[in-house]
């Protein structure tokens, strides 16, 4: 692997680690009935193999399943050996959190 490509991958890894550590909210301890409302009901996006595809799939899922909700803050969380994206959404004065289990494709760029 050429040095420029290696440096780019190391820089991306550093950004992901820092983003995952910064300001994580307290994890939800209750299991909600709605898909994505907790770790236990986290959305698993099938047929996603890379981070690039995963981010697009998360946006498609929100657009399809929660029309009119606006994407807010995104957190990278680790819980019980799995990796999650927690997305804070808003619609008017309402807010919701949606958990995505990204373990299968987190850190995969190719």
N, C-alpha and C positions, 0 to 999 in steps of 0.2 A: 504494500500500500504506500502511495506516495506521501511525503511529509505534510503536504497541504491538506489532503483528505483526512489524514490522521488528526491533525490539529483541529479541523472543523468538527470531527466527531467528539473529540475531547471537550471542546468548547460547548457543544450542544449538551453533552452529558452534565457538565458543570451547571449550565443554566437549568436543566431539569431537576438536579439535586437541590439547588438553591430555591427554586420555585416550590418544590415539595416541602421544604422546611419553613417557608415564610408564612406566618400568620394562619396556620391551619385552625379552623374552627373546632369547637368541642364536638366529638363524634356523637351521632345520635345513638341513644341507648335503647330506644323503643323500636319495635318492628312495626312499621306501617303497613297497611293493607295495599296501598297503591304501589304499582311498580316503580322502583327507583326512589322510594321514600326513605330507605334505610340501607344499611349494609346488607341485611338479609334479603332485601327485595331489589338489589342493584340490577340495573339493566345490563345484560350481556349482549353485545352486538355481534351476531354471527357473521361469518365470512369476512371478518376484518383481520388483516395480517400485518399491517404496518401502522405506525403512529399517524402518518399523513391520512391514510384511509379512515382511521379511527376518529380523528377530529372531525372530518367531514361527516361521518356516520352519526356522531353525537349531534351535530347541528341538524341533520336531516330528521333524526328521531324527535328532537324538541319541536321542530317546525311542524312535523306531522301529528304528533301526539299532544302538543301543547300550543296550538296556534294562538298568536297574539302575545305570547310571553316573550320577554326580552332577556337576552343572555347577559348576565352580570359577571360576578366574580367566579373564577374557577380555581379549585384547590386540588392538589395532588396529595392523596392520603394513602397510608399503609395501615392495614388492619388485618390481624390474624393471618399474616403471611401473604396477603393479596394486595393488589394495587388498585386504587379507585380514583376516578375523577369525581369531584363534587361540584356541581354547577348550581349557582344561585341564580334564580330567575325572578323576574318581576312582571307584574301586569297591573298597572294603576298603582294602588297602595298595597296590593297583595304581594307576598314573596313566597317562593317555594324553593326547596332544595331537591336536586335529582342526583342520585348516585349511579355512576356507571362503573362496572367491574371491567378494568382495562388490563388485567393481568396477562391475558393471552397475547397482547400486542404492544404493551408498554416497552419502550426502548428498542423496538424493531424498526429500523429505517429502510431496510431493503426487503 
